[in-house]
């Protein structure tokens, strides 16, 4: 059985062989996030009692996760060599590894009596202010965006997610407008937030777009809801152009127009699954 430390060396060695250690911007690379998370988990496992059959099982699972991440990295490399754009890896493959990683962490917590601390339930609404503008005219699939939580998220009598917490989003799908009648479309997912220097994976979609006056355009199921938001957010140049469609976090422009979400735009996102925080 391969030890956790050897698995870490395997990941590092494979990356060196593939020539991807110096990736230009690791934070824009979803596979790099998985590599860091698996390596961190393996370091925690290395600190546990050696020779314990239960920890050996956990180490084996971590080793298998490492192998899966290496496979994704190799697949991405071949995709890029062939001239492909984006990560070259299906989102379903990334999501499957994230789930396995979350399951392993949860099993470790149960096995060693470690409390997850606080659980933010699925369906919780979080108001986020965008830090940078984004447009269906210029955005590309897998582009990242960043926002800040506007108000404390409280669970019971405790602040689970403080105001100012950074939230990361990613462009899952985008279509620029085509005049005269084809509207732009932008589908966003929020996949991580950062508290006390730690990253926490989330699965969240936009449920509301809010203009400066505080009015909101809510997402409906299977239909366009609301009209183009003409309010100003964050100044005179901060007009939102777009309406929510369906329930999957997609925003569409009007006929022949692109979606424009300016810096300072207020989005309400909802958690699709519970979030455990220390």
C-alpha positions as CSV (number, residue, x, y, z in Angstrom):
1,X,0.0,0.0,0.0
2,X,1.4,3.4,-1.0
3,X,1.8,5.8,1.9
4,X,0.2,9.3,1.9
5,X,3.6,10.9,1.8
6,X,4.5,8.9,-1.3
7,X,1.2,9.9,-2.9
8,X,2.1,13.6,-2.3
9,X,5.5,12.9,-4.0
10,X,3.7,11.2,-6.9
11,X,1.5,14.3,-7.4
12,X,4.5,16.6,-7.3
13,X,6.6,14.4,-9.5
14,X,3.9,14.0,-12.1
15,X,3.4,17.8,-12.2
16,X,7.1,18.3,-12.8
17,X,7.1,15.7,-15.5
18,X,4.2,17.3,-17.2
19,X,5.8,20.7,-17.0
20,X,2.8,22.3,-15.3
21,X,4.3,23.3,-12.0
22,X,4.8,26.9,-13.3
23,X,1.2,27.3,-14.5
24,X,0.7,31.0,-15.1
25,X,-2.2,31.6,-12.7
26,X,-3.0,28.6,-10.4
27,X,-6.1,30.2,-9.0
28,X,-7.7,30.1,-12.5
29,X,-7.0,26.3,-12.6
30,X,-9.7,24.1,-11.0
31,X,-7.3,21.1,-11.0
32,X,-4.7,23.1,-9.0
33,X,-7.4,23.7,-6.3
34,X,-8.0,19.9,-6.1
35,X,-4.2,19.3,-5.9
36,X,-3.8,21.6,-3.0
37,X,-6.8,20.2,-1.2
38,X,-5.7,16.6,-1.5
39,X,-2.1,17.5,-0.5
40,X,-3.4,19.3,2.6
41,X,-5.5,16.3,3.5
42,X,-2.6,13.9,3.1
43,X,-0.5,16.1,5.4
44,X,-3.2,15.8,8.0
45,X,-3.3,12.1,7.6
46,X,0.5,11.9,8.0
47,X,0.1,13.4,11.4
48,X,-2.2,10.6,12.6
49,X,-1.0,7.5,14.4
50,X,0.9,5.2,11.9
51,X,0.0,1.6,11.6
52,X,-3.6,2.1,12.7
53,X,-5.8,0.0,10.3
54,X,-8.5,2.8,10.3
55,X,-6.0,5.5,9.4
56,X,-4.5,3.2,6.8
57,X,-7.9,3.0,5.1
58,X,-8.2,6.7,5.1
59,X,-4.7,7.0,3.6
60,X,-5.6,4.5,0.9
61,X,-8.7,6.6,0.0
62,X,-6.5,9.8,-0.1
63,X,-4.0,8.0,-2.3
64,X,-6.8,7.0,-4.7
65,X,-8.0,10.6,-4.8
66,X,-4.4,11.7,-5.6
67,X,-4.4,9.3,-8.6
68,X,-7.7,10.7,-9.8
69,X,-6.3,14.2,-9.7
70,X,-3.2,13.2,-11.6
71,X,-5.4,11.6,-14.2
72,X,-7.3,14.9,-14.6
73,X,-4.1,16.8,-14.9
74,X,-2.8,14.4,-17.7
75,X,-6.1,14.7,-19.5
76,X,-5.9,18.5,-19.3
77,X,-2.3,18.4,-20.7
78,X,-3.4,16.4,-23.7
79,X,-6.3,18.7,-24.3
80,X,-4.0,21.8,-24.3
81,X,-1.4,20.1,-26.5
82,X,-4.2,19.5,-29.1
83,X,-4.9,23.2,-29.1
84,X,-8.0,23.1,-26.9
85,X,-9.2,25.9,-24.7
86,X,-10.4,25.8,-21.1
87,X,-9.4,23.2,-18.6
88,X,-10.1,20.2,-20.9
89,X,-11.9,18.4,-18.0
90,X,-15.6,18.0,-17.7
91,X,-17.2,19.8,-14.7
92,X,-18.8,16.5,-13.8
93,X,-15.4,14.9,-13.3
94,X,-14.2,17.8,-11.1
95,X,-17.4,17.7,-9.1
96,X,-17.1,13.9,-8.5
97,X,-13.6,14.4,-7.0
98,X,-14.8,17.3,-4.9
99,X,-17.6,15.1,-3.5
100,X,-15.1,12.3,-2.7
101,X,-12.8,14.7,-1.0
102,X,-15.7,16.1,1.1
103,X,-16.9,12.6,2.0
104,X,-13.4,11.6,3.1
105,X,-13.2,14.7,5.3
106,X,-16.6,14.0,6.8
107,X,-15.6,10.4,7.6
108,X,-12.4,11.6,9.2
109,X,-14.4,14.0,11.4
110,X,-16.7,11.2,12.5
111,X,-14.0,8.7,13.1
112,X,-11.9,11.0,15.3
113,X,-14.6,12.9,17.0
114,X,-13.8,16.1,15.3
115,X,-16.7,18.6,15.2
116,X,-17.4,20.3,12.0
117,X,-18.4,23.3,14.2
118,X,-21.3,24.9,12.4
119,X,-23.4,23.9,9.5
120,X,-25.0,26.5,7.1
121,X,-28.0,24.7,5.7
122,X,-28.9,24.3,2.0
123,X,-31.1,27.1,0.8
124,X,-29.3,29.8,2.8
125,X,-29.2,33.2,1.0
126,X,-26.0,35.1,0.9
127,X,-25.8,38.7,-0.5
128,X,-22.6,39.2,-2.5
129,X,-21.2,42.4,-4.1
130,X,-19.2,41.9,-7.2
131,X,-15.6,43.2,-7.1
132,X,-15.1,43.3,-10.8
133,X,-17.4,43.8,-13.8
134,X,-18.4,40.9,-16.0
135,X,-20.0,40.9,-19.4
136,X,-21.3,38.2,-21.8
137,X,-19.5,40.1,-24.5
138,X,-16.0,39.4,-23.2
139,X,-16.3,36.6,-20.6
140,X,-15.1,33.1,-21.3
141,X,-16.0,29.7,-19.9
142,X,-14.0,29.1,-16.6
143,X,-13.3,32.8,-16.1
144,X,-13.2,33.5,-12.4
145,X,-14.9,36.4,-10.6
146,X,-14.7,37.6,-7.0
147,X,-17.2,39.1,-4.6
148,X,-17.6,40.1,-1.0
149,X,-20.4,39.1,1.4
150,X,-22.4,42.2,2.2
151,X,-24.0,41.2,5.5
152,X,-23.2,38.6,8.2
153,X,-24.8,35.2,7.6
154,X,-26.2,34.1,11.0
155,X,-27.0,30.5,11.9
156,X,-28.8,30.3,15.3
157,X,-27.1,32.9,17.4
158,X,-23.7,32.6,15.7
159,X,-22.2,34.4,12.8
160,X,-21.3,31.7,10.3
161,X,-20.1,33.8,7.4
162,X,-18.9,37.3,8.3
163,X,-19.5,40.5,6.3
164,X,-16.6,41.0,3.9
165,X,-15.9,37.3,3.4
166,X,-14.5,36.7,-0.1
167,X,-16.6,34.5,-2.4
168,X,-15.3,33.0,-5.7
169,X,-17.4,32.5,-8.8
170,X,-16.8,30.9,-12.1
171,X,-18.4,31.3,-15.5
172,X,-20.0,28.0,-16.5
173,X,-21.5,29.0,-19.8
174,X,-21.6,32.2,-21.8
175,X,-23.0,33.4,-25.2
176,X,-22.4,36.9,-26.5
177,X,-25.2,38.8,-28.1
178,X,-25.8,38.7,-31.8
179,X,-27.6,41.6,-33.3
180,X,-30.4,42.2,-34.1
181,X,-32.2,39.6,-32.0
182,X,-30.0,37.2,-30.2
183,X,-29.5,38.2,-26.6
184,X,-26.4,37.5,-24.6
185,X,-26.4,34.9,-21.8
186,X,-24.2,34.4,-18.8
187,X,-24.4,31.4,-16.4
188,X,-22.5,31.8,-13.1
189,X,-21.7,29.4,-10.3
190,X,-20.2,30.3,-7.0
191,X,-17.9,27.5,-5.8
192,X,-15.8,28.7,-2.9
193,X,-15.6,31.1,0.0
194,X,-12.6,32.0,2.2
195,X,-12.8,32.5,6.0
196,X,-9.8,32.8,8.3
197,X,-7.5,32.0,5.5
198,X,-9.2,28.7,4.7
199,X,-11.1,27.8,1.5
200,X,-14.5,26.2,1.8
201,X,-16.1,24.6,-1.2
202,X,-19.7,25.6,-1.9
203,X,-22.3,25.1,-4.6
204,X,-24.4,28.2,-5.0
205,X,-26.4,29.9,-7.8
206,X,-27.8,33.3,-8.3
207,X,-31.4,33.7,-7.1
208,X,-31.7,37.5,-7.2
209,X,-30.2,40.6,-8.9
210,X,-30.5,43.7,-6.9
211,X,-30.4,47.3,-8.0
212,X,-29.3,50.3,-5.9
213,X,-32.7,51.0,-4.5
214,X,-32.9,47.6,-2.9
215,X,-35.5,46.2,-5.3
216,X,-34.8,42.7,-6.6
217,X,-35.6,40.7,-9.7
218,X,-36.1,37.1,-8.5
219,X,-35.4,34.0,-10.6
220,X,-38.3,31.9,-11.7
221,X,-38.4,28.3,-12.9
222,X,-38.4,27.9,-16.6
223,X,-39.2,31.5,-17.6
224,X,-37.8,34.9,-17.8
225,X,-38.7,37.0,-14.8
226,X,-38.6,40.7,-14.4
227,X,-37.3,43.3,-16.8
228,X,-34.0,44.8,-17.6
229,X,-32.7,46.4,-14.3
230,X,-32.1,50.1,-15.0
231,X,-31.0,51.1,-11.6
232,X,-27.5,52.4,-10.8
233,X,-25.2,50.4,-8.6
234,X,-21.9,51.7,-7.3
235,X,-22.1,54.9,-9.3
236,X,-23.4,56.4,-12.5
237,X,-21.6,53.8,-14.7
238,X,-22.9,50.8,-12.7
239,X,-26.2,49.9,-14.5
240,X,-27.1,46.2,-14.6
241,X,-28.3,44.9,-17.9
242,X,-29.9,41.5,-17.7
243,X,-32.6,39.4,-16.1
244,X,-32.5,36.1,-14.4
245,X,-33.9,33.1,-16.2
246,X,-34.8,29.7,-14.8
247,X,-33.4,28.5,-11.5
248,X,-29.8,27.7,-12.5
249,X,-28.1,31.1,-12.1
250,X,-28.3,32.2,-15.7
251,X,-28.7,35.8,-16.7
252,X,-29.9,36.9,-20.1
253,X,-29.8,40.2,-21.9
254,X,-32.6,41.7,-24.0
255,X,-32.8,41.2,-27.7
256,X,-29.5,41.9,-29.3
257,X,-27.9,43.1,-26.1
258,X,-25.2,41.6,-23.8
259,X,-25.5,40.9,-20.1
260,X,-23.6,43.5,-18.1
261,X,-22.9,43.0,-14.4
262,X,-20.9,46.0,-13.1
263,X,-18.5,46.0,-10.1
264,X,-20.7,46.6,-7.1
265,X,-23.7,44.7,-8.5
266,X,-25.5,42.9,-5.7
267,X,-26.2,39.3,-6.3
268,X,-28.1,37.0,-3.9
269,X,-26.8,33.5,-4.1
270,X,-28.3,30.4,-2.5
271,X,-26.5,27.3,-1.3
272,X,-27.4,24.2,-3.1
273,X,-26.0,22.0,-0.4
274,X,-25.1,22.4,3.3
275,X,-21.8,24.1,4.2
276,X,-19.8,22.9,7.2
277,X,-17.6,25.4,8.8
278,X,-15.1,25.2,11.8
